[in-house]
Amino acid sequence: MSLHVTTRLCTLLIALSLASPAASLAYGGGIPPIIGPGPRIERLHARMEEIRERLEERRRALLQRAAALEARMESIRARLSERFPRATLAFR
């Protein structure tokens, strides 16, 4: 590889590392490796997947709770409409 090509390649890599500071920081600063993600990126991806799974569990739990509250509200409406038939329209 000629000196000109090597210089161009180094300039390109430095420009890439400066253009993406987040990627540069994720690799501990400096020039990111050319092949594959580094260990810090892999740990970040694993952590993101854990967080995604926990959020999905929380979302399911909240949906179940919302369904239970909706059912409870409907039962309260039914009891109120039995007790106060004329006031039923105000609750709809």
MOPAC internal coordinates of N, CA, C and O (Angstrom, degrees):
PM7 1SCF
backbone

  N    0.0000 0     0.00 0     0.00 0    0    0    0
  C    1.4501 1     0.00 0     0.00 0    1    0    0
  C    1.5300 1   107.69 1     0.00 0    2    1    0
  O    1.2310 1   121.33 1   -49.10 1    3    2    1
  N    1.2928 1   115.06 1   130.90 1    3    2    1
  C    1.4596 1   118.69 1  -177.28 1    5    3    2
  C    1.5267 1   110.32 1   -74.37 1    6    5    3
  O    1.2310 1   121.58 1   -16.37 1    7    6    5
  N    1.2969 1   114.59 1   163.63 1    7    6    5
  C    1.4630 1   120.69 1   179.30 1    9    7    6
  C    1.5304 1   110.37 1   -62.27 1   10    9    7
  O    1.2310 1   120.67 1   142.43 1   11   10    9
  N    1.3290 1   116.33 1   -37.57 1   11   10    9
  C    1.4683 1   120.47 1   179.76 1   13   11   10
  C    1.5363 1   111.06 1   -62.33 1   14   13   11
  O    1.2310 1   120.22 1   134.70 1   15   14   13
  N    1.3399 1   117.18 1   -45.30 1   15   14   13
  C    1.4647 1   121.47 1   179.84 1   17   15   14
  C    1.5213 1   110.16 1   -65.94 1   18   17   15
  O    1.2310 1   120.28 1   137.71 1   19   18   17
  N    1.3235 1   117.08 1   -42.29 1   19   18   17
  C    1.4654 1   121.13 1   179.36 1   21   19   18
  C    1.5264 1   110.49 1   -62.50 1   22   21   19
  O    1.2310 1   120.31 1   136.43 1   23   22   21
  N    1.3106 1   117.01 1   -43.57 1   23   22   21
  C    1.4638 1   121.18 1   179.09 1   25   23   22
  C    1.5271 1   110.53 1   -62.97 1   26   25   23
  O    1.2310 1   120.53 1   136.26 1   27   26   25
  N    1.3345 1   116.60 1   -43.74 1   27   26   25
  C    1.4668 1   120.36 1   178.94 1   29   27   26
  C    1.5259 1   111.07 1   -62.76 1   30   29   27
  O    1.2310 1   120.61 1   137.76 1   31   30   29
  N    1.3322 1   116.43 1   -42.24 1   31   30   29
  C    1.4621 1   121.01 1  -179.71 1   33   31   30
  C    1.5281 1   110.91 1   -63.85 1   34   33   31
  O    1.2310 1   120.25 1   135.31 1   35   34   33
  N    1.3225 1   117.13 1   -44.69 1   35   34   33
  C    1.4749 1   120.51 1   178.39 1   37   35   34
  C    1.5257 1   110.76 1   -63.49 1   38   37   35
  O    1.2310 1   120.62 1   138.31 1   39   38   37
  N    1.3279 1   116.42 1   -41.69 1   39   38   37
  C    1.4654 1   120.04 1   178.32 1   41   39   38
  C    1.5229 1   110.66 1   -61.66 1   42   41   39
  O    1.2310 1   120.66 1   137.75 1   43   42   41
  N    1.3268 1   116.35 1   -42.25 1   43   42   41
  C    1.4606 1   120.90 1   178.60 1   45   43   42
  C    1.5263 1   111.07 1   -62.98 1   46   45   43
  O    1.2310 1   120.26 1   135.04 1   47   46   45
  N    1.3333 1   117.11 1   -44.96 1   47   46   45
  C    1.4669 1   120.32 1  -179.82 1   49   47   46
  C    1.5252 1   111.63 1   -64.48 1   50   49   47
  O    1.2310 1   120.28 1   139.97 1   51   50   49
  N    1.3096 1   117.07 1   -40.03 1   51   50   49
  C    1.4673 1   120.36 1   178.17 1   53   51   50
  C    1.5273 1   109.72 1   -65.74 1   54   53   51
  O    1.2310 1   120.35 1   137.92 1   55   54   53
  N    1.3285 1   116.93 1   -42.08 1   55   54   53
  C    1.4676 1   120.35 1   178.51 1   57   55   54
  C    1.5226 1   110.49 1   -62.49 1   58   57   55
  O    1.2310 1   120.37 1   139.22 1   59   58   57
  N    1.3232 1   116.89 1   -40.78 1   59   58   57
  C    1.4630 1   119.84 1   178.55 1   61   59   58
  C    1.5236 1   111.32 1   -64.19 1   62   61   59
  O    1.2310 1   120.51 1   139.42 1   63   62   61
  N    1.3254 1   116.63 1   -40.58 1   63   62   61
  C    1.4661 1   118.70 1  -179.10 1   65   63   62
  C    1.5242 1   110.99 1   -69.13 1   66   65   63
  O    1.2310 1   120.12 1   147.26 1   67   66   65
  N    1.3208 1   117.38 1   -32.74 1   67   66   65
  C    1.4621 1   120.08 1   177.78 1   69   67   66
  C    1.5234 1   111.40 1   -77.02 1   70   69   67
  O    1.2310 1   120.64 1   150.00 1   71   70   69
  N    1.3295 1   116.39 1   -30.00 1   71   70   69
  C    1.4615 1   120.16 1  -178.39 1   73   71   70
  C    1.5173 1   111.74 1   -72.41 1   74   73   71
  O    1.2310 1   120.28 1   153.80 1   75   74   73
  N    1.3083 1   117.08 1   -26.20 1   75   74   73
  C    1.4626 1   119.53 1   179.89 1   77   75   74
  C    1.5286 1   109.48 1  -125.55 1   78   77   75
  O    1.2310 1   120.56 1   -98.01 1   79   78   77
  N    1.3380 1   116.54 1    81.99 1   79   78   77
  C    1.4631 1   119.47 1  -178.06 1   81   79   78
  C    1.5196 1   112.84 1   -61.21 1   82   81   79
  O    1.2310 1   120.33 1   148.11 1   83   82   81
  N    1.3426 1   116.98 1   -31.89 1   83   82   81
  C    1.4668 1   118.78 1   179.58 1   85   83   82
  C    1.5189 1   110.02 1   -64.33 1   86   85   83
  O    1.2310 1   120.46 1   136.71 1   87   86   85
  N    1.3273 1   116.73 1   -43.29 1   87   86   85
  C    1.4617 1   119.94 1   178.38 1   89   87   86
  C    1.5178 1   109.99 1   -65.96 1   90   89   87
  O    1.2310 1   120.85 1   140.51 1   91   90   89
  N    1.3148 1   115.98 1   -39.49 1   91   90   89
  C    1.4544 1   119.85 1   179.46 1   93   91   90
  C    1.5240 1   110.91 1   -62.87 1   94   93   91
  O    1.2310 1   120.50 1   136.32 1   95   94   93
  N    1.3421 1   116.64 1   -43.68 1   95   94   93
  C    1.4646 1   120.17 1   178.79 1   97   95   94
  C    1.5218 1   111.82 1   -67.92 1   98   97   95
  O    1.2310 1   120.64 1   144.66 1   99   98   97
  N    1.3233 1   116.37 1   -35.34 1   99   98   97
  C    1.4611 1   119.93 1  -179.43 1  101   99   98
  C    1.5179 1   110.93 1   -62.86 1  102  101   99
  O    1.2310 1   120.51 1   151.33 1  103  102  101
  N    1.3213 1   116.63 1   -28.67 1  103  102  101
  C    1.4611 1   119.69 1   178.88 1  105  103  102
  C    1.5235 1   111.39 1   -95.92 1  106  105  103
  O    1.2310 1   120.20 1  -164.86 1  107  106  105
  N    1.3135 1   117.22 1    15.14 1  107  106  105
  C    1.4569 1   120.13 1   178.05 1  109  107  106
  C    1.5124 1   112.37 1    81.70 1  110  109  107
  O    1.2310 1   120.00 1  -155.97 1  111  110  109
  N    1.3036 1   117.61 1    24.03 1  111  110  109
  C    1.4529 1   121.42 1  -179.04 1  113  111  110
  C    1.5157 1   110.58 1    84.21 1  114  113  111
  O    1.2310 1   120.72 1    -8.87 1  115  114  113
  N    1.3052 1   116.22 1   171.13 1  115  114  113
  C    1.4505 1   119.82 1   179.25 1  117  115  114
  C    1.5108 1   112.14 1    79.05 1  118  117  115
  O    1.2310 1   121.32 1    17.73 1  119  118  117
  N    1.2999 1   115.08 1  -162.27 1  119  118  117
  C    1.4608 1   121.74 1  -176.10 1  121  119  118
  C    1.5211 1   109.62 1   -86.50 1  122  121  119
  O    1.2310 1   119.73 1   -51.54 1  123  122  121
  N    1.3379 1   118.13 1   128.46 1  123  122  121
  C    1.4622 1   119.97 1   179.33 1  125  123  122
  C    1.5267 1   110.95 1   -68.56 1  126  125  123
  O    1.2310 1   119.92 1   -29.20 1  127  126  125
  N    1.3192 1   117.76 1   150.80 1  127  126  125
  C    1.4601 1   119.54 1   179.47 1  129  127  126
  C    1.5290 1   110.69 1   -65.91 1  130  129  127
  O    1.2310 1   120.91 1   -27.20 1  131  130  129
  N    1.3175 1   115.86 1   152.80 1  131  130  129
  C    1.4612 1   120.71 1  -176.86 1  133  131  130
  C    1.5233 1   111.11 1   -79.27 1  134  133  131
  O    1.2310 1   119.98 1   142.66 1  135  134  133
  N    1.3239 1   117.65 1   -37.34 1  135  134  133
  C    1.4667 1   121.27 1  -174.12 1  137  135  134
  C    1.5239 1   110.17 1  -106.81 1  138  137  135
  O    1.2310 1   120.79 1   -61.32 1  139  138  137
  N    1.3308 1   116.09 1   118.68 1  139  138  137
  C    1.4640 1   122.14 1   171.80 1  141  139  138
  C    1.5168 1   114.66 1    70.51 1  142  141  139
  O    1.2310 1   121.41 1   -18.46 1  143  142  141
  N    1.3431 1   114.91 1   161.54 1  143  142  141
  C    1.4667 1   119.62 1   178.25 1  145  143  142
  C    1.5252 1   111.09 1   -75.32 1  146  145  143
  O    1.2310 1   121.28 1   -27.38 1  147  146  145
  N    1.3069 1   115.15 1   152.62 1  147  146  145
  C    1.4539 1   120.27 1   178.55 1  149  147  146
  C    1.5195 1   111.04 1   -82.45 1  150  149  147
  O    1.2310 1   120.46 1    -5.09 1  151  150  149
  N    1.3351 1   116.72 1   174.91 1  151  150  149
  C    1.4677 1   120.22 1  -177.88 1  153  151  150
  C    1.5279 1   113.30 1   -64.01 1  154  153  151
  O    1.2310 1   120.00 1   146.75 1  155  154  153
  N    1.3204 1   117.60 1   -33.25 1  155  154  153
  C    1.4710 1   119.26 1   179.22 1  157  155  154
  C    1.5207 1   110.44 1   -67.52 1  158  157  155
  O    1.2310 1   120.38 1   140.64 1  159  158  157
  N    1.3243 1   116.88 1   -39.36 1  159  158  157
  C    1.4656 1   120.50 1   178.08 1  161  159  158
  C    1.5193 1   109.84 1   -64.94 1  162  161  159
  O    1.2310 1   120.29 1   138.49 1  163  162  161
  N    1.3272 1   117.06 1   -41.51 1  163  162  161
  C    1.4667 1   120.26 1   179.14 1  165  163  162
  C    1.5280 1   110.84 1   -62.67 1  166  165  163
  O    1.2310 1   120.30 1   138.96 1  167  166  165
  N    1.3367 1   117.03 1   -41.04 1  167  166  165
  C    1.4726 1   120.09 1   177.12 1  169  167  166
  C    1.5246 1   110.70 1   -64.70 1  170  169  167
  O    1.2310 1   120.49 1   139.42 1  171  170  169
  N    1.3268 1   116.67 1   -40.58 1  171  170  169
  C    1.4663 1   120.08 1   178.13 1  173  171  170
  C    1.5226 1   111.22 1   -62.81 1  174  173  171
  O    1.2310 1   120.53 1   138.75 1  175  174  173
  N    1.3296 1   116.58 1   -41.25 1  175  174  173
  C    1.4658 1   119.76 1   178.43 1  177  175  174
  C    1.5269 1   110.80 1   -64.68 1  178  177  175
  O    1.2310 1   120.16 1   139.41 1  179  178  177
  N    1.3253 1   117.30 1   -40.59 1  179  178  177
  C    1.4687 1   120.50 1   178.23 1  181  179  178
  C    1.5256 1   110.02 1   -63.77 1  182  181  179
  O    1.2310 1   120.52 1   137.42 1  183  182  181
  N    1.3217 1   116.60 1   -42.58 1  183  182  181
  C    1.4674 1   121.15 1   179.19 1  185  183  182
  C    1.5303 1   110.64 1   -64.10 1  186  185  183
  O    1.2310 1   120.54 1   137.97 1  187  186  185
  N    1.3387 1   116.57 1   -42.03 1  187  186  185
  C    1.4649 1   119.84 1   178.27 1  189  187  186
  C    1.5200 1   110.77 1   -62.29 1  190  189  187
  O    1.2310 1   120.18 1   141.64 1  191  190  189
  N    1.3150 1   117.26 1   -38.36 1  191  190  189
  C    1.4661 1   120.69 1   179.07 1  193  191  190
  C    1.5278 1   110.75 1   -66.09 1  194  193  191
  O    1.2310 1   120.08 1   139.11 1  195  194  193
  N    1.3471 1   117.46 1   -40.89 1  195  194  193
  C    1.4733 1   120.83 1   176.31 1  197  195  194
  C    1.5259 1   110.40 1   -60.54 1  198  197  195
  O    1.2310 1   120.70 1   134.22 1  199  198  197
  N    1.3200 1   116.28 1   -45.78 1  199  198  197
  C    1.4680 1   120.76 1  -179.84 1  201  199  198
  C    1.5234 1   110.11 1   -63.33 1  202  201  199
  O    1.2310 1   120.36 1   138.21 1  203  202  201
  N    1.3312 1   116.92 1   -41.79 1  203  202  201
  C    1.4645 1   121.19 1   179.08 1  205  203  202
  C    1.5264 1   110.68 1   -60.71 1  206  205  203
  O    1.2310 1   120.29 1   137.85 1  207  206  205
  N    1.3387 1   117.05 1   -42.15 1  207  206  205
  C    1.4691 1   120.78 1   179.22 1  209  207  206
  C    1.5290 1   111.07 1   -64.99 1  210  209  207
  O    1.2310 1   120.58 1   136.58 1  211  210  209
  N    1.3428 1   116.50 1   -43.42 1  211  210  209
  C    1.4685 1   119.48 1   178.86 1  213  211  210
  C    1.5238 1   111.29 1   -63.79 1  214  213  211
  O    1.2310 1   120.41 1   139.76 1  215  214  213
  N    1.3259 1   116.83 1   -40.24 1  215  214  213
  C    1.4660 1   119.85 1   178.03 1  217  215  214
  C    1.5212 1   111.32 1   -64.13 1  218  217  215
  O    1.2310 1   120.54 1   141.37 1  219  218  217
  N    1.3304 1   116.57 1   -38.63 1  219  218  217
  C    1.4643 1   119.79 1   178.46 1  221  219  218
  C    1.5262 1   110.67 1   -65.28 1  222  221  219
  O    1.2310 1   119.97 1   139.03 1  223  222  221
  N    1.3425 1   117.66 1   -40.97 1  223  222  221
  C    1.4710 1   121.00 1   176.50 1  225  223  222
  C    1.5210 1   110.40 1   -62.17 1  226  225  223
  O    1.2310 1   120.72 1   136.20 1  227  226  225
  N    1.3181 1   116.24 1   -43.80 1  227  226  225
  C    1.4687 1   120.68 1   179.98 1  229  227  226
  C    1.5295 1   110.66 1   -63.71 1  230  229  227
  O    1.2310 1   120.68 1   139.39 1  231  230  229
  N    1.3388 1   116.31 1   -40.61 1  231  230  229
  C    1.4626 1   120.60 1   179.07 1  233  231  230
  C    1.5241 1   110.40 1   -61.96 1  234  233  231
  O    1.2310 1   120.51 1   136.69 1  235  234  233
  N    1.3446 1   116.63 1   -43.31 1  235  234  233
  C    1.4683 1   119.91 1   178.98 1  237  235  234
  C    1.5250 1   110.79 1   -63.20 1  238  237  235
  O    1.2310 1   120.42 1   137.26 1  239  238  237
  N    1.3368 1   116.81 1   -42.74 1  239  238  237
  C    1.4671 1   120.43 1   179.45 1  241  239  238
  C    1.5280 1   110.65 1   -62.76 1  242  241  239
  O    1.2310 1   120.25 1   138.34 1  243  242  241
  N    1.3249 1   117.12 1   -41.66 1  243  242  241
  C    1.4647 1   120.34 1   179.28 1  245  243  242
  C    1.5248 1   111.59 1   -66.05 1  246  245  243
  O    1.2310 1   120.38 1   142.24 1  247  246  245
  N    1.3298 1   116.87 1   -37.76 1  247  246  245
  C    1.4674 1   119.49 1   177.10 1  249  247  246
  C    1.5241 1   111.08 1   -64.70 1  250  249  247
  O    1.2310 1   120.39 1   140.25 1  251  250  249
  N    1.3317 1   116.87 1   -39.75 1  251  250  249
  C    1.4667 1   120.13 1   177.25 1  253  251  250
  C    1.5209 1   110.48 1   -64.04 1  254  253  251
  O    1.2310 1   120.81 1   137.15 1  255  254  253
  N    1.3277 1   116.05 1   -42.85 1  255  254  253
  C    1.4662 1   119.53 1   179.71 1  257  255  254
  C    1.5275 1   110.75 1   -64.70 1  258  257  255
  O    1.2310 1   120.39 1   139.57 1  259  258  257
  N    1.3216 1   116.86 1   -40.43 1  259  258  257
  C    1.4678 1   120.19 1   178.38 1  261  259  258
  C    1.5254 1   110.76 1   -62.91 1  262  261  259
  O    1.2310 1   120.35 1   139.92 1  263  262  261
  N    1.3222 1   116.94 1   -40.08 1  263  262  261
  C    1.4697 1   120.15 1   178.55 1  265  263  262
  C    1.5245 1   110.44 1   -65.01 1  266  265  263
  O    1.2310 1   120.28 1   139.29 1  267  266  265
  N    1.3406 1   117.08 1   -40.71 1  267  266  265
  C    1.4661 1   120.51 1   178.75 1  269  267  266
  C    1.5273 1   110.66 1   -64.80 1  270  269  267
  O    1.2310 1   120.37 1   138.32 1  271  270  269
  N    1.3301 1   116.90 1   -41.68 1  271  270  269
  C    1.4677 1   120.20 1   178.65 1  273  271  270
  C    1.5262 1   111.30 1   -65.76 1  274  273  271
  O    1.2310 1   120.60 1   141.76 1  275  274  273
  N    1.3197 1   116.46 1   -38.24 1  275  274  273
  C    1.4691 1   120.20 1   177.57 1  277  275  274
  C    1.5243 1   110.60 1   -62.91 1  278  277  275
  O    1.2310 1   120.47 1   137.01 1  279  278  277
  N    1.3327 1   116.71 1   -42.99 1  279  278  277
  C    1.4716 1   120.39 1   178.61 1  281  279  278
  C    1.5211 1   110.57 1   -64.01 1  282  281  279
  O    1.2310 1   120.71 1   138.99 1  283  282  281
  N    1.3346 1   116.25 1   -41.01 1  283  282  281
  C    1.4715 1   119.94 1   178.84 1  285  283  282
  C    1.5247 1   110.53 1   -63.86 1  286  285  283
  O    1.2310 1   120.65 1   138.01 1  287  286  285
  N    1.3210 1   116.37 1   -41.99 1  287  286  285
  C    1.4559 1   120.00 1   179.54 1  289  287  286
  C    1.5308 1   110.78 1   -63.40 1  290  289  287
  O    1.2310 1   120.19 1   139.78 1  291  290  289
  N    1.3146 1   117.24 1   -40.22 1  291  290  289
  C    1.4644 1   120.50 1   178.02 1  293  291  290
  C    1.5243 1   111.29 1   -64.32 1  294  293  291
  O    1.2310 1   120.14 1   140.82 1  295  294  293
  N    1.3349 1   117.33 1   -39.18 1  295  294  293
  C    1.4703 1   118.89 1   178.81 1  297  295  294
  C    1.5282 1   110.79 1   -67.11 1  298  297  295
  O    1.2310 1   120.34 1   142.91 1  299  298  297
  N    1.3189 1   116.96 1   -37.09 1  299  298  297
  C    1.4706 1   120.34 1   177.07 1  301  299  298
  C    1.5248 1   109.99 1   -65.17 1  302  301  299
  O    1.2310 1   120.66 1   136.81 1  303  302  301
  N    1.3410 1   116.35 1   -43.19 1  303  302  301
  C    1.4696 1   119.63 1   177.19 1  305  303  302
  C    1.5237 1   111.35 1   -60.00 1  306  305  303
  O    1.2310 1   120.52 1   138.57 1  307  306  305
  N    1.3305 1   116.61 1   -41.43 1  307  306  305
  C    1.4702 1   120.36 1  -179.64 1  309  307  306
  C    1.5228 1   110.54 1   -63.59 1  310  309  307
  O    1.2310 1   120.47 1   135.50 1  311  310  309
  N    1.3366 1   116.71 1   -44.50 1  311  310  309
  C    1.4740 1   119.37 1   178.89 1  313  311  310
  C    1.5181 1   111.26 1   -64.07 1  314  313  311
  O    1.2310 1   120.30 1   139.21 1  315  314  313
  N    1.3282 1   117.03 1   -40.79 1  315  314  313
  C    1.4644 1   120.07 1   178.99 1  317  315  314
  C    1.5257 1   111.40 1   -65.35 1  318  317  315
  O    1.2310 1   120.63 1   140.79 1  319  318  317
  N    1.3230 1   116.41 1   -39.21 1  319  318  317
  C    1.4693 1   118.10 1  -179.69 1  321  319  318
  C    1.5233 1   111.03 1   -69.07 1  322  321  319
  O    1.2310 1   120.21 1   150.57 1  323  322  321
  N    1.3375 1   117.20 1   -29.43 1  323  322  321
  C    1.4714 1   119.50 1   174.57 1  325  323  322
  C    1.5227 1   110.25 1   -68.95 1  326  325  323
  O    1.2310 1   121.32 1   137.32 1  327  326  325
  N    1.3178 1   115.07 1   -42.68 1  327  326  325
  C    1.4597 1   119.89 1  -176.56 1  329  327  326
  C    1.5277 1   112.25 1   -75.01 1  330  329  327
  O    1.2310 1   120.93 1   137.88 1  331  330  329
  N    1.3312 1   115.83 1   -42.12 1  331  330  329
  C    1.4679 1   121.21 1  -176.80 1  333  331  330
  C    1.5294 1   109.14 1  -127.18 1  334  333  331
  O    1.2310 1   119.68 1   -99.84 1  335  334  333
  N    1.3117 1   118.21 1    80.16 1  335  334  333
  C    1.4727 1   121.01 1  -175.54 1  337  335  334
  C    1.5282 1   113.97 1   -60.27 1  338  337  335
  O    1.2310 1   119.54 1   147.32 1  339  338  337
  N    1.3036 1   118.48 1   -32.68 1  339  338  337
  C    1.4654 1   120.80 1  -177.53 1  341  339  338
  C    1.5264 1   111.58 1   -75.71 1  342  341  339
  O    1.2310 1   119.99 1   156.85 1  343  342  341
  N    1.3157 1   117.62 1   -23.15 1  343  342  341
  C    1.4715 1   120.90 1  -178.31 1  345  343  342
  C    1.5261 1   112.30 1   -88.85 1  346  345  343
  O    1.2310 1   120.10 1   179.91 1  347  346  345
  N    1.3163 1   117.42 1    -0.09 1  347  346  345
  C    1.4640 1   121.17 1  -175.89 1  349  347  346
  C    1.5235 1   112.12 1   -58.90 1  350  349  347
  O    1.2310 1   119.90 1   140.88 1  351  350  349
  N    1.3124 1   117.79 1   -39.12 1  351  350  349
  C    1.4596 1   121.02 1  -177.40 1  353  351  350
  C    1.5221 1   112.53 1   -63.11 1  354  353  351
  O    1.2310 1   119.85 1   150.34 1  355  354  353
  N    1.3081 1   117.89 1   -29.66 1  355  354  353
  C    1.4588 1   121.04 1  -179.26 1  357  355  354
  C    1.5258 1   111.80 1   -69.06 1  358  357  355
  O    1.2310 1   119.68 1   158.02 1  359  358  357
  N    1.3257 1   118.22 1   -21.98 1  359  358  357
  C    1.4607 1   121.27 1  -177.45 1  361  359  358
  C    1.5209 1   112.95 1   -94.92 1  362  361  359
  O    1.2310 1   119.27 1   177.75 1  363  362  361
  N    1.2955 1   118.99 1    -2.25 1  363  362  361
  C    1.4769 1   121.51 1  -177.44 1  365  363  362
  C    1.4903 1   112.70 1   -92.42 1  366  365  363
  O    1.2310 1   120.10 1   180.00 1  367  366  365

